[in-house]
């Protein structure tokens, strides 16, 4: 049997655990909506998901027994374009979480001004205990269950927690079988051989590097030699650290689920990557000191990049942060309760819906390439990503100056304003 780890992304952090995710996110939304003086009708529209779907997903297990799983898909807002958002397989998936993540996608796509709405999906299951063929049947039956909302013009999924390129290939194949012809643009994050985009894998880390450079430029700080600590050494953290080092930053600390490593003179990220490839974890890396994840967050550095989990910066530890700049590679790494503490300390926070939007931006490029049937080289992908990230940073900064608010609230204001404008232009049909 194929090794299950080739199919799912084991050890993916389950984020948004704990507090009610929808309300946590909406507290920032409410603040921004007040600053914008959003009219009550539109406020109500934007606080409610457009469409929520729950499906039963019966599949034949390898044992011959039928098991029934529950799947969700939420289209939060599609006024600006088709729904866009990942599918996660996890034991802890709830409708509340999927709804929060779908709303988050709506704001993220609006911040970087790509023509997508926000969506998200999930299936409640324990993928680590399932075989590859069970996962394939689960993916195909879930896809069939939501097939009426899927489509390049209506709803375009992507990978998320515990799903990957392989799962996207099954979604694309199932959808195409039902349509009677190949439809590559129905999902993004596909293998490059079947319509995926060059540069997609590195896109989120690259976006993190680009906004970090922009933030330092804005603050009048030098990129060369600026000291960086990165929590999480997975897709976002390791690519981000590597590209930041190449851009001139000095990466003093990185960490994974087992803990971190620190070298005041700077780590050689290529060497650390080789160590991780051979040893899977960072622990025992010889050319650095071992530190805990908690110590990493409070380390003496200029830039902190939380790129692992949600809610790692809280009211308890935000006061210990020494970095002057935080670039949120992860989704939701800062609890709402820590926002004010960081602001009082004068920490410049580039929020997740801007900082990690490089991934969805290149997903958009993938969709464009699939629809045009014309594929770009990696340089074109990277330079267009750079342009979008730089413009978006400037857009958010301009809003933050105009309303005298921090970058997080500014990014929500920008997003809500863009979505609200389209609603007004289209009319309510109410
Ligand atoms: P990943 O699974 O590739 O990597 C996660 C990393 O975090 C691993 O190094 C893991 O060891 C580490 N980790 C797990 N638990 C930890 C803990 N308790 N303390 C410290 N480190 C821990 O995941 P990823 O794709 O890099 O995603 C990371 C974050 O970025 C998530 O919040 C994800 O939602 C967000 N994000 C990812 C993308 C993308 O394109 N991959 C896009 C937008 C946002």
Boltz pocket constraint, residues with backbone or C-beta under 6 A from the ligand:
constraints:
  - pocket:
      binder: B
      contacts: [[A, 9], [A, 10], [A, 11], [A, 12], [A, 13], [A, 15], [A, 200], [A, 201], [A, 204], [A, 231], [A, 232], [A, 233], [A, 234], [A, 235], [A, 236], [A, 237], [A, 255], [A, 256], [A, 257], [A, 258], [A, 293], [A, 307], [A, 308], [A, 309], [A, 310], [A, 329], [A, 330], [A, 331], [A, 332], [A, 356], [A, 357], [A, 359], [A, 360]]
      max_distance: 6.0
